[in-house]
Amino acid sequence: MPHHNKLKDRLRDTSGAISQNDFKMLKVKNLYFNSFQECCSIIWDSTLEAIIIDPGFYTEQEKQELYGFIDGNGLKPVKILLTHAHFDHVYGVSECAAVYGIPVLMSPEDRVILDNNGTFCDMFGMKTPDGNFPTEDIADGDVITFGNGVRIKVLETPGHTPGGVCYLLDEEKILFSGDTLFAGAIGRTDNRWGDYDALMKGIFEKLMVLDGDITVIPGHGPHTTISDERMKNPFLLPFNEPYEE
């Protein structure tokens, strides 16, 4: 877990866990689903309009955890955003989109992943998610708005998958990095359609140039910050900034 005091202050939770956080008027809830502990995020503001990022629920209990949180807090989902289309991130997408009658936004470059998830699932002995849901295309630089003018910028970071993206809330200083960047790690590229060079290019040109105090919420594992990853991520070590004395 990153140890910056600013990060701890920003991610306060009454239970002591980093799961529901206040960023000005914006709130974030993280739920961890399926055997890969995939991070599904719900973000909303005072209007109660909500965005769901990567709803990967696998079991009935996980599904009810998501729906129960949304309905119990009176939230009104308006969009589903996908960081990428790997099976563990999309298990609940088809049903969730139908239940709330909302669009699914995804890079068109990841359609090949969605169409071939069965191959990945067979490797792990898991069921294949329903990928027959319509999607709306997103591209680098697109700005998605919801609620009281909350702006989410799309950053294309292919490599883990051909259409991998991150979602930046610049004003609130939050980055949803999917499986591009983790605390102390990067997304794997040894699966089919992976591209290590593309991944590193995206990380350095799109992510490492961001403000250091931006909180990173990855698709798996603990939160981190851009500055922590610049300084300490061993996969970026040849390019790390020097440690402060």
C-alpha positions in Angstrom: 0.0 0.0 0.0 1.4 3.4 -0.9 2.5 5.4 2.2 2.1 9.0 1.1 0.1 10.9 3.8 -1.8 12.8 1.1 -2.9 9.6 -0.5 -4.2 8.3 2.8 -6.0 11.5 3.5 -7.7 11.4 0.1 -8.8 7.8 0.5 -10.4 8.0 3.9 -13.0 5.4 4.8 -14.7 4.8 8.1 -13.8 1.2 8.0 -10.1 1.9 7.4 -10.3 0.2 4.0 -9.8 2.1 0.8 -13.1 1.4 -0.9 -15.3 4.5 -0.8 -13.7 7.8 -1.2 -14.7 11.5 -1.4 -13.0 13.5 -4.1 -14.6 17.0 -3.6 -18.2 16.2 -4.5 -17.3 13.0 -6.3 -17.5 9.6 -4.6 -15.9 6.4 -5.6 -16.8 2.8 -4.5 -14.6 -0.1 -5.4 -15.9 -3.7 -5.5 -13.7 -6.6 -6.2 -15.1 -9.4 -8.3 -14.4 -13.0 -9.5 -11.4 -15.1 -8.8 -9.1 -12.5 -10.3 -10.3 -9.8 -7.8 -11.1 -7.5 -10.6 -11.8 -3.9 -9.5 -15.2 -2.6 -10.5 -15.6 1.1 -9.7 -18.8 3.1 -9.2 -18.4 6.9 -9.4 -21.1 9.4 -8.7 -21.7 13.0 -7.6 -24.4 15.0 -5.8 -26.9 14.4 -8.7 -26.7 10.7 -7.9 -25.9 10.0 -11.6 -23.3 7.2 -11.7 -20.8 5.6 -14.0 -19.9 2.0 -13.6 -16.4 1.0 -14.7 -15.7 -2.7 -15.5 -18.5 -4.6 -13.9 -16.9 -8.0 -13.7 -19.3 -9.8 -11.3 -19.2 -13.5 -11.6 -21.4 -15.0 -8.9 -25.0 -14.2 -7.8 -23.6 -12.8 -4.6 -21.3 -10.5 -6.4 -24.1 -9.3 -8.7 -26.3 -8.5 -5.7 -23.4 -6.7 -4.0 -23.2 -4.3 -7.0 -27.0 -3.9 -7.5 -27.5 -3.6 -3.7 -25.0 -0.8 -3.4 -26.4 1.1 -6.4 -30.1 0.7 -5.4 -29.4 1.2 -1.7 -27.7 4.6 -2.3 -30.3 5.7 -4.8 -27.8 5.9 -7.6 -28.8 6.3 -11.3 -26.3 4.6 -13.6 -26.0 6.4 -16.9 -23.0 4.6 -18.6 -20.8 1.6 -18.3 -17.1 2.3 -19.2 -14.7 -0.5 -20.1 -11.0 -0.1 -19.6 -10.6 -3.2 -21.8 -12.6 -6.3 -22.8 -10.8 -9.2 -21.0 -13.3 -11.7 -19.6 -12.7 -10.8 -15.9 -13.6 -7.2 -16.6 -16.8 -7.9 -18.6 -18.6 -10.8 -16.9 -21.4 -8.6 -15.7 -21.6 -6.1 -18.6 -24.4 -7.6 -20.7 -26.8 -8.0 -17.7 -25.8 -4.7 -16.1 -26.4 -2.8 -19.3 -29.8 -4.5 -19.7 -30.9 -4.0 -16.1 -30.2 -0.2 -16.2 -30.8 0.4 -19.9 -27.5 2.2 -20.3 -24.8 2.2 -23.1 -21.4 0.5 -22.9 -18.4 2.5 -24.0 -15.3 0.7 -25.2 -12.5 1.1 -27.7 -13.5 -0.7 -31.0 -9.9 -2.1 -31.1 -10.9 -4.5 -28.2 -13.8 -6.1 -30.1 -11.3 -8.9 -31.1 -10.8 -9.5 -27.3 -14.5 -9.6 -26.6 -15.0 -12.0 -29.5 -12.3 -14.4 -28.3 -12.8 -14.4 -24.5 -13.7 -18.0 -24.7 -10.1 -19.0 -25.5 -8.9 -17.2 -22.4 -11.7 -18.6 -20.2 -10.8 -22.2 -21.3 -7.3 -21.6 -20.0 -8.6 -20.9 -16.5 -11.6 -23.2 -16.5 -14.1 -20.4 -16.2 -17.3 -19.7 -18.0 -17.3 -17.4 -21.1 -19.0 -14.1 -20.5 -21.8 -12.9 -22.8 -20.2 -10.6 -25.2 -23.2 -9.9 -27.3 -23.9 -6.4 -26.1 -23.8 -3.3 -28.2 -21.0 -0.8 -27.6 -20.3 2.8 -28.3 -16.8 3.6 -29.6 -14.4 5.8 -27.7 -11.1 7.2 -28.8 -8.1 9.0 -27.3 -8.9 12.4 -26.1 -12.7 11.9 -25.9 -14.3 13.5 -22.9 -17.3 11.7 -21.3 -19.5 13.9 -19.0 -22.1 13.0 -16.4 -23.7 14.4 -13.3 -22.9 18.0 -12.5 -20.4 18.4 -15.3 -17.9 15.7 -14.2 -15.5 15.2 -17.0 -13.7 11.9 -17.8 -11.0 12.0 -20.4 -10.1 8.8 -22.4 -6.4 8.0 -22.6 -5.6 5.3 -25.1 -3.0 2.9 -23.6 -2.9 -0.2 -25.8 -0.6 -3.1 -25.1 -2.3 -5.3 -22.5 -5.0 -5.4 -25.1 -5.2 -3.6 -28.5 -7.9 -1.2 -27.2 -6.9 -0.7 -23.6 -7.7 2.7 -22.2 -7.4 4.6 -18.9 -9.9 7.1 -17.7 -8.7 10.4 -16.2 -10.6 12.8 -14.0 -8.2 15.6 -14.1 -9.9 18.0 -11.8 -10.5 15.3 -9.1 -7.0 13.9 -9.7 -8.1 10.3 -10.2 -6.9 7.8 -12.9 -8.7 4.5 -13.5 -5.8 2.6 -15.1 -7.4 -0.8 -15.8 -4.7 -3.4 -16.5 -2.3 -0.9 -17.9 -0.6 0.2 -14.7 -0.7 -1.3 -11.2 1.0 -0.5 -7.9 4.5 -1.8 -8.5 3.6 -3.5 -11.8 2.4 -3.2 -15.4 -0.1 -5.1 -17.4 1.1 -8.4 -18.9 1.6 -8.5 -22.6 2.4 -12.2 -23.1 -1.2 -13.1 -24.0 -2.3 -13.1 -27.6 -2.8 -9.5 -28.9 -0.4 -8.2 -26.3 2.2 -5.6 -27.3 4.9 -4.7 -24.8 6.4 -1.8 -26.8 2.9 -0.2 -27.1 2.2 -0.7 -23.4 5.4 1.0 -22.4 4.9 3.8 -24.9 1.4 4.5 -23.5 2.6 4.4 -19.9 5.4 6.9 -20.5 3.7 9.2 -22.9 0.2 9.2 -21.4 0.6 8.4 -17.7 4.0 9.3 -16.4 3.5 12.8 -17.6 0.5 13.3 -15.3 0.6 15.2 -12.0 2.4 13.1 -9.4 -0.4 13.4 -6.8 -3.0 11.8 -9.0 -4.5 8.7 -7.4 -4.3 5.6 -9.6 -7.1 3.0 -9.2 -6.0 -0.1 -11.1 -8.0 -3.0 -12.4 -6.5 -5.2 -9.7 -4.7 -4.6 -6.4 -4.2 -1.5 -4.2 -4.4 2.1 -5.2 -1.2 4.0 -5.8 -0.1 7.4 -7.1 1.6 8.5 -10.3 4.6 9.7 -8.3 5.0 6.4 -6.5 5.1 4.6 -9.8 7.6 7.0 -11.3 9.9 6.4 -8.3 9.4 2.8 -7.3 7.8 0.7 -10.0 10.4 -2.0 -10.7 9.1 -2.5 -14.3 9.9 1.2 -15.0 13.3 1.2 -13.2 15.5 1.9 -16.2 13.5 5.2 -16.5 12.7 6.0 -12.9 13.4 9.4 -11.4 16.1 9.2 -8.8 15.1 8.7 -5.2 15.0 11.8 -3.1 17.7 12.0 -0.4 
